[in-house]
Amino acid sequence: MTPNGHERAKPLRTGDPTELGDYRILGRLGRGGMGTVYLAKDPTGRNVAVKLIHPGISDDDAFRRRFAREVESARSVARFSTAAVIDARLDGDPLFIVSEYVAGPNLAEAIAADGPMDGGTLESLAMGVAAALTAIHGAGVIHRDLKPANVLLSSVGPKVIDFGIARAMDDDGAVTRSSQLMGTPAYLAPELIAGEPLAPPSDIFSWGCLVAFAGTGRAPFNGPTVPAVLHQIISAAPNLTGLDSGVKDLVEAALDKNPDNRPTAQQLLNRLVGQEAPSPTAVNETMARSWTPPSTARPVDADSGPNPTAGAAGPPSGPDAAPTFALAQEPTSALPGPETGPGQPPSDRFGPPSGGQPGFHGPSAGHRGVHPAAHPPGLSHPPQARYSPPPPGPGPQYSPSGPNNAYSPPFGQPPVGHGGDYGGGTPSGGGARTDGTPSGGRFPAKTAGAGALALVVVAGTVLGGIWLFGDPQVPEGTEIYSDDFTVRDDGWGDRAFDPSDTYYWSGYHQDGYALGADGDDRQSTSMPAPTGPLPEQVRVSATARVLSGPDYGTFGLYCLRSGEDDDVTFYRANVRVDGTEAEIRREAGAAGSRHLARSSGGSVPGFTATEEGAEEPVVNTLDFTCELDTESSTVDLNLWVNGEHVLEASDGNPLPVDGEEAPGAGITVGRGVGGGQDIVTVFDDFALYRLGEGEPVESQG
C-alpha cells in the first residue's frame, strides 16, 4: 500500500512525470508494491491522488485485464467512508488510477503518534470502516487487503482506500504470487491461509484485526515470523487484552475462525449505529458526535505545490526532522503480547444464520457515542470454532524457513523488499516488548553474563561452544575499502533516508547510512557496498546504532554475495536488537536458507544494550570474516561484537561465487511481521579488509 494523504508531497525526482493525462503532477506521496502515488490537480484545480502502475507490472497482459476489471468494480463503490475512485487509464501506457485525496495519516501512523484509541473515537473508526465495507461488498467487490495502512483518518472520519485493486496483482484463483502472500499476513483470514476462496467474510475478519489494532496498538495475532503469525491466526484465540468493551464483542464475532459465523458488514454497521440499514447521513452524523481527528491530521494547501513549508503541528516531516533517537513514537501503553494458551471457553452461539450469515440484533447497551439498544442474547462471547491447519496441496505452502528471499539488487538500485519472513532467519524467541515499558526506540539493558552463551556450532577447534585455546581475535588484514558516510557516494544511492519512502528504506542519515524495514511492505533491507568484486577471504566491519525497532529485529553484515535478480546467495551474520541472540546464516537463494551457527541462552558476548531512558542509542561494532578455501572446498565464518568473539561456523558446501560484481559484501537489517516499531539502524565506519593467503585467525594465549 502507498500513502494517499498525511505528509505534504515530496519533490518530484528525475524521471517522474509532470503530467498524466489531464492531471498535473505536484509531488510524490509515496511508493508501494504496485506503483508510485503522486499528489496531482485535476482540470478543476482539485487535489487528487494518482497511482502510476509500475511498468514491470503493467507489461503483463493478464494483469491489465484483471486491473481493468477491478478498477471498474471499484468505481461502482458508493462514496460511503471510502476514498472514491475518480478516474483511470485502462488502455495504453502508462496505466494509472485516480482517487480522492485524503489529507490525513493512515491508521498505523496515527496509532504510532497518538497511541491506541478508545471510547467514541474507536467506535467511530469501527463504524466508518464497517460502512466502507458495506459499500464495497454491496458493489460486489472484496477489499482483500484491509489493514491499518489502507485506512486514512481525515478530519471527519476514516476513509478506506485501495479496495479490490490488490486482486489485480494475483493470478486468477491464486492466493500467492511470486512466493508472496497477497494480503498482509497479520490481517489474513484463516480460510485464506487454508487455501479457500476469497469472500466477504474474509474482509470482516480483517476488520476485526484492524479494530483490535486501533484499540490496543497491536495486531490480535502476533509473532516474529510469517509462519508464527499464520499459526496464531489458524489455531489461537485473539489477544484482545485492553480492548474497549464498547467494541470487544463485535471484534470477537468478526474474528470467529468459521467465516459462516461472522457478521456481515451491514450487521456490524447496524449494531454500531443503532439502526437497521442506516443511511450515509445517519452514519456521518453519528461519527461526527464522537470522532476525534488524529493529531497528525491537517488540511491540504491546494496552492502549495510539492514543497510547502507551513503546516499544522504534528510529527516533523522528512528524515532529518526526526529526533535523534526515534523516528516514530510507539503507543505509550505497551500491552501484553499474543496469548498462546487455550482458546476462549465455549458459549452460546448467535441466532440462526440468515443467508449463511449470523443474525445481529442492534447495538449493545452502554455503547458510548452511539444510540444504545438492547443487547442481543448470546452475543457477549461468540464461538471460537477452530480451523484445522491447511492441508497439503493448493494454497500457500512454506518451508520451515518461510517464503524464499530475493536480496539486494545491483549497485545503485533500491534494495529489494521481501514479501515473506526474513528468510526464516529472524533469530528465534521473543517478540515485541511485553513488560509495559514504552518502547520509543529504547531497549532494556541486558547483562552480558560470561558462560551464559551456548554456541550451536560444530567445528574442529570448538568444543561445547568454548574455544580450547581462548577466543580468536579479530584479524587485521589489509584495508581495501572504507566509508564513514560523510560524503555521499552514488554507489550507496546518493539519497537521504526517508522513513516514509517504502520503496527504498535506505539512505544517508545522522552522519551514517540508515536501513529500515516495516514488517508490512518490507520485512528486510540490505545494501551492497559499491566496490565491485572482492577477495574470497575478507573481513567486513561496521558500527551500528539502532534508532528504533522491536526486540526481535536484527541488524548485521553479509559477505560472498553472488548471483542476480531473485537468485542471490550470500552468508550473513545477524545480532538481535535486544542483544539476546546472534546467528550466522547461509542464504542459498531459491535453494533456501538455514543457520550455520546460532547463540542462545543469554546475552551476546561484547554486546552493549541501550539503557532505558538514554538520550542516544549505543553504538556496537560488528566484524564478520568470510574465508573461502577453494582447495578444501570450505568457507570459514566468524562474528565478533565489540571485539569479542561470538560465533564460528564452517560450510563444507560453499555457495558459488559468480557474476559480474561477485563476491560482494554489505549491510542488512531484518524486521519480520510481529508487533512493534519499524526497525531503523544507522551504520557507520564501514570497511572491508583483505585477509592474506594463509593468514591465521589468531587466538589469545
Secondary structure, DSSP 8 states (H G I E B T S, - for coil): ----SSS--B---TT--SEETTEEEEEEEEE-SSEEEEEEE-TTS-EEEEEEE-HHHHT-HHHHHHHHHHHHHHHTS--SSB--EEEEE-SSSS-EEEEE---S-BHHHHHHHH----HHHHHHHHHHHHHHHHHHHHTT---S--SGGGEEE-SS-EEE--TTGGGGGS-TT-SEETTEESS-GGG--HHHHTT----HHHHHHHHHHHHHHHHHSS-SS--SSHHHHHHHHHHS----TT--HHHHHHHHHHT-SSGGGS--HHHHHHHHHTSSS--HHHHHHHHHHH----TT-----TTSTT------SSS--SGGGS-SS-SS---SS-------S---------EEEETTEEE--S--TT-TTS------TT-SS----------SSSS----TT-S------STTS-----SSSSTT-S-SS--S--SS---TT--------TT--EE----TTEETTEETT--B-----EEEEEE-SSS--GGGTS-B--TT-TTT-EEEETTEEEEEE-SSS-SEEEEE-S--S--SEEEEEEEEEEEE--TT-EEEEEEEEEEETTEEEEEEEEEETTSS-EEEEEE-GGG-EEEEEEEESS--TT-----TT-SS---EEEEEEEEEETTTTEEEEEEEETTEEEEEEEESS-----STT-SEEEEEEE--SSSS--EEEEEEEEEEEE--TT----B--
